[in-house]
Amino acid sequence: MRAADATAEVFLTAFEALPRSQREAVLQHLFANPALKEDLIDVARWYERRAERPIPYEKVQQNLKKAGRL
């Protein structure tokens, strides 16, 4: 296990051990930082869409051109 993975595991274990009110306080602090908030939202969106089939770049580009957005 890499050092970064071990550190993440320690933090996650500690977070999960906190009472709900303290977990909520930690999340409020994370979401108060605009950069962290954006990263957390990106991860949540990725997690929700991880089972979707990928769309080839060319198809996305074609759709954007057709919609006048590119």
Chimera marker file (.cmm) of the C-alpha trace (Angstrom):
<marker_set name="trace">
<marker id="1" x="0.000" y="0.000" z="0.000" r="1" g="1" b="0" radius="0.5"/>
<marker id="2" x="1.322" y="3.418" z="-0.902" r="1" g="1" b="0" radius="0.5"/>
<marker id="3" x="1.801" y="6.042" z="1.787" r="1" g="1" b="0" radius="0.5"/>
<marker id="4" x="-0.979" y="8.186" z="0.275" r="1" g="1" b="0" radius="0.5"/>
<marker id="5" x="-3.404" y="5.242" z="0.376" r="1" g="1" b="0" radius="0.5"/>
<marker id="6" x="-2.486" y="4.495" z="3.982" r="1" g="1" b="0" radius="0.5"/>
<marker id="7" x="-3.022" y="8.131" z="4.967" r="1" g="1" b="0" radius="0.5"/>
<marker id="8" x="-6.373" y="8.213" z="3.192" r="1" g="1" b="0" radius="0.5"/>
<marker id="9" x="-7.421" y="5.033" z="4.984" r="1" g="1" b="0" radius="0.5"/>
<marker id="10" x="-6.525" y="6.541" z="8.377" r="1" g="1" b="0" radius="0.5"/>
<marker id="11" x="-8.497" y="9.715" z="7.645" r="1" g="1" b="0" radius="0.5"/>
<marker id="12" x="-11.506" y="7.765" z="6.378" r="1" g="1" b="0" radius="0.5"/>
<marker id="13" x="-11.502" y="5.476" z="9.400" r="1" g="1" b="0" radius="0.5"/>
<marker id="14" x="-11.317" y="8.480" z="11.741" r="1" g="1" b="0" radius="0.5"/>
<marker id="15" x="-14.109" y="10.269" z="9.830" r="1" g="1" b="0" radius="0.5"/>
<marker id="16" x="-16.383" y="7.225" z="9.986" r="1" g="1" b="0" radius="0.5"/>
<marker id="17" x="-15.765" y="6.927" z="13.746" r="1" g="1" b="0" radius="0.5"/>
<marker id="18" x="-17.003" y="10.473" z="14.403" r="1" g="1" b="0" radius="0.5"/>
<marker id="19" x="-20.535" y="11.090" z="15.650" r="1" g="1" b="0" radius="0.5"/>
<marker id="20" x="-22.910" y="12.332" z="12.962" r="1" g="1" b="0" radius="0.5"/>
<marker id="21" x="-22.815" y="15.958" z="14.155" r="1" g="1" b="0" radius="0.5"/>
<marker id="22" x="-19.027" y="16.042" z="13.912" r="1" g="1" b="0" radius="0.5"/>
<marker id="23" x="-19.060" y="14.395" z="10.458" r="1" g="1" b="0" radius="0.5"/>
<marker id="24" x="-21.492" y="17.097" z="9.335" r="1" g="1" b="0" radius="0.5"/>
<marker id="25" x="-19.175" y="19.785" z="10.723" r="1" g="1" b="0" radius="0.5"/>
<marker id="26" x="-16.238" y="18.338" z="8.766" r="1" g="1" b="0" radius="0.5"/>
<marker id="27" x="-18.315" y="18.276" z="5.567" r="1" g="1" b="0" radius="0.5"/>
<marker id="28" x="-19.462" y="21.853" z="6.134" r="1" g="1" b="0" radius="0.5"/>
<marker id="29" x="-15.826" y="22.945" z="6.391" r="1" g="1" b="0" radius="0.5"/>
<marker id="30" x="-14.926" y="21.045" z="3.227" r="1" g="1" b="0" radius="0.5"/>
<marker id="31" x="-17.809" y="22.576" z="1.283" r="1" g="1" b="0" radius="0.5"/>
<marker id="32" x="-16.962" y="26.062" z="2.578" r="1" g="1" b="0" radius="0.5"/>
<marker id="33" x="-13.785" y="25.976" z="0.478" r="1" g="1" b="0" radius="0.5"/>
<marker id="34" x="-14.833" y="26.687" z="-3.155" r="1" g="1" b="0" radius="0.5"/>
<marker id="35" x="-12.010" y="24.644" z="-4.693" r="1" g="1" b="0" radius="0.5"/>
<marker id="36" x="-12.649" y="21.631" z="-2.476" r="1" g="1" b="0" radius="0.5"/>
<marker id="37" x="-16.389" y="21.955" z="-3.036" r="1" g="1" b="0" radius="0.5"/>
<marker id="38" x="-15.901" y="21.797" z="-6.801" r="1" g="1" b="0" radius="0.5"/>
<marker id="39" x="-13.625" y="18.757" z="-6.452" r="1" g="1" b="0" radius="0.5"/>
<marker id="40" x="-16.130" y="16.954" z="-4.207" r="1" g="1" b="0" radius="0.5"/>
<marker id="41" x="-18.965" y="17.648" z="-6.639" r="1" g="1" b="0" radius="0.5"/>
<marker id="42" x="-16.847" y="16.361" z="-9.536" r="1" g="1" b="0" radius="0.5"/>
<marker id="43" x="-16.086" y="13.147" z="-7.649" r="1" g="1" b="0" radius="0.5"/>
<marker id="44" x="-19.752" y="12.677" z="-6.739" r="1" g="1" b="0" radius="0.5"/>
<marker id="45" x="-20.791" y="13.140" z="-10.384" r="1" g="1" b="0" radius="0.5"/>
<marker id="46" x="-18.130" y="10.679" z="-11.533" r="1" g="1" b="0" radius="0.5"/>
<marker id="47" x="-19.284" y="8.153" z="-8.951" r="1" g="1" b="0" radius="0.5"/>
<marker id="48" x="-22.929" y="8.498" z="-10.011" r="1" g="1" b="0" radius="0.5"/>
<marker id="49" x="-22.063" y="8.093" z="-13.708" r="1" g="1" b="0" radius="0.5"/>
<marker id="50" x="-19.335" y="5.437" z="-13.439" r="1" g="1" b="0" radius="0.5"/>
<marker id="51" x="-21.593" y="2.722" z="-14.892" r="1" g="1" b="0" radius="0.5"/>
<marker id="52" x="-22.527" y="4.764" z="-17.974" r="1" g="1" b="0" radius="0.5"/>
<marker id="53" x="-21.039" y="3.813" z="-21.297" r="1" g="1" b="0" radius="0.5"/>
<marker id="54" x="-18.326" y="6.212" z="-22.419" r="1" g="1" b="0" radius="0.5"/>
<marker id="55" x="-19.039" y="8.572" z="-25.307" r="1" g="1" b="0" radius="0.5"/>
<marker id="56" x="-16.253" y="8.931" z="-27.888" r="1" g="1" b="0" radius="0.5"/>
<marker id="57" x="-14.737" y="12.414" z="-28.054" r="1" g="1" b="0" radius="0.5"/>
<marker id="58" x="-15.635" y="12.713" z="-31.730" r="1" g="1" b="0" radius="0.5"/>
<marker id="59" x="-19.315" y="12.095" z="-30.927" r="1" g="1" b="0" radius="0.5"/>
<marker id="60" x="-19.309" y="14.734" z="-28.178" r="1" g="1" b="0" radius="0.5"/>
<marker id="61" x="-17.598" y="17.193" z="-30.526" r="1" g="1" b="0" radius="0.5"/>
<marker id="62" x="-20.135" y="16.462" z="-33.264" r="1" g="1" b="0" radius="0.5"/>
<marker id="63" x="-23.060" y="16.998" z="-30.878" r="1" g="1" b="0" radius="0.5"/>
<marker id="64" x="-21.606" y="20.289" z="-29.620" r="1" g="1" b="0" radius="0.5"/>
<marker id="65" x="-21.125" y="21.555" z="-33.173" r="1" g="1" b="0" radius="0.5"/>
<marker id="66" x="-24.660" y="20.532" z="-34.080" r="1" g="1" b="0" radius="0.5"/>
<marker id="67" x="-25.992" y="22.443" z="-31.053" r="1" g="1" b="0" radius="0.5"/>
<marker id="68" x="-23.915" y="25.510" z="-31.981" r="1" g="1" b="0" radius="0.5"/>
<marker id="69" x="-21.870" y="25.330" z="-28.791" r="1" g="1" b="0" radius="0.5"/>
<marker id="70" x="-18.534" y="24.688" z="-30.490" r="1" g="1" b="0" radius="0.5"/>
<link id1="1" id2="2" r="1" g="1" b="0" radius="0.2"/>
<link id1="2" id2="3" r="1" g="1" b="0" radius="0.2"/>
<link id1="3" id2="4" r="1" g="1" b="0" radius="0.2"/>
<link id1="4" id2="5" r="1" g="1" b="0" radius="0.2"/>
<link id1="5" id2="6" r="1" g="1" b="0" radius="0.2"/>
<link id1="6" id2="7" r="1" g="1" b="0" radius="0.2"/>
<link id1="7" id2="8" r="1" g="1" b="0" radius="0.2"/>
<link id1="8" id2="9" r="1" g="1" b="0" radius="0.2"/>
<link id1="9" id2="10" r="1" g="1" b="0" radius="0.2"/>
<link id1="10" id2="11" r="1" g="1" b="0" radius="0.2"/>
<link id1="11" id2="12" r="1" g="1" b="0" radius="0.2"/>
<link id1="12" id2="13" r="1" g="1" b="0" radius="0.2"/>
<link id1="13" id2="14" r="1" g="1" b="0" radius="0.2"/>
<link id1="14" id2="15" r="1" g="1" b="0" radius="0.2"/>
<link id1="15" id2="16" r="1" g="1" b="0" radius="0.2"/>
<link id1="16" id2="17" r="1" g="1" b="0" radius="0.2"/>
<link id1="17" id2="18" r="1" g="1" b="0" radius="0.2"/>
<link id1="18" id2="19" r="1" g="1" b="0" radius="0.2"/>
<link id1="19" id2="20" r="1" g="1" b="0" radius="0.2"/>
<link id1="20" id2="21" r="1" g="1" b="0" radius="0.2"/>
<link id1="21" id2="22" r="1" g="1" b="0" radius="0.2"/>
<link id1="22" id2="23" r="1" g="1" b="0" radius="0.2"/>
<link id1="23" id2="24" r="1" g="1" b="0" radius="0.2"/>
<link id1="24" id2="25" r="1" g="1" b="0" radius="0.2"/>
<link id1="25" id2="26" r="1" g="1" b="0" radius="0.2"/>
<link id1="26" id2="27" r="1" g="1" b="0" radius="0.2"/>
<link id1="27" id2="28" r="1" g="1" b="0" radius="0.2"/>
<link id1="28" id2="29" r="1" g="1" b="0" radius="0.2"/>
<link id1="29" id2="30" r="1" g="1" b="0" radius="0.2"/>
<link id1="30" id2="31" r="1" g="1" b="0" radius="0.2"/>
<link id1="31" id2="32" r="1" g="1" b="0" radius="0.2"/>
<link id1="32" id2="33" r="1" g="1" b="0" radius="0.2"/>
<link id1="33" id2="34" r="1" g="1" b="0" radius="0.2"/>
<link id1="34" id2="35" r="1" g="1" b="0" radius="0.2"/>
<link id1="35" id2="36" r="1" g="1" b="0" radius="0.2"/>
<link id1="36" id2="37" r="1" g="1" b="0" radius="0.2"/>
<link id1="37" id2="38" r="1" g="1" b="0" radius="0.2"/>
<link id1="38" id2="39" r="1" g="1" b="0" radius="0.2"/>
<link id1="39" id2="40" r="1" g="1" b="0" radius="0.2"/>
<link id1="40" id2="41" r="1" g="1" b="0" radius="0.2"/>
<link id1="41" id2="42" r="1" g="1" b="0" radius="0.2"/>
<link id1="42" id2="43" r="1" g="1" b="0" radius="0.2"/>
<link id1="43" id2="44" r="1" g="1" b="0" radius="0.2"/>
<link id1="44" id2="45" r="1" g="1" b="0" radius="0.2"/>
<link id1="45" id2="46" r="1" g="1" b="0" radius="0.2"/>
<link id1="46" id2="47" r="1" g="1" b="0" radius="0.2"/>
<link id1="47" id2="48" r="1" g="1" b="0" radius="0.2"/>
<link id1="48" id2="49" r="1" g="1" b="0" radius="0.2"/>
<link id1="49" id2="50" r="1" g="1" b="0" radius="0.2"/>
<link id1="50" id2="51" r="1" g="1" b="0" radius="0.2"/>
<link id1="51" id2="52" r="1" g="1" b="0" radius="0.2"/>
<link id1="52" id2="53" r="1" g="1" b="0" radius="0.2"/>
<link id1="53" id2="54" r="1" g="1" b="0" radius="0.2"/>
<link id1="54" id2="55" r="1" g="1" b="0" radius="0.2"/>
<link id1="55" id2="56" r="1" g="1" b="0" radius="0.2"/>
<link id1="56" id2="57" r="1" g="1" b="0" radius="0.2"/>
<link id1="57" id2="58" r="1" g="1" b="0" radius="0.2"/>
<link id1="58" id2="59" r="1" g="1" b="0" radius="0.2"/>
<link id1="59" id2="60" r="1" g="1" b="0" radius="0.2"/>
<link id1="60" id2="61" r="1" g="1" b="0" radius="0.2"/>
<link id1="61" id2="62" r="1" g="1" b="0" radius="0.2"/>
<link id1="62" id2="63" r="1" g="1" b="0" radius="0.2"/>
<link id1="63" id2="64" r="1" g="1" b="0" radius="0.2"/>
<link id1="64" id2="65" r="1" g="1" b="0" radius="0.2"/>
<link id1="65" id2="66" r="1" g="1" b="0" radius="0.2"/>
<link id1="66" id2="67" r="1" g="1" b="0" radius="0.2"/>
<link id1="67" id2="68" r="1" g="1" b="0" radius="0.2"/>
<link id1="68" id2="69" r="1" g="1" b="0" radius="0.2"/>
<link id1="69" id2="70" r="1" g="1" b="0" radius="0.2"/>
</marker_set>
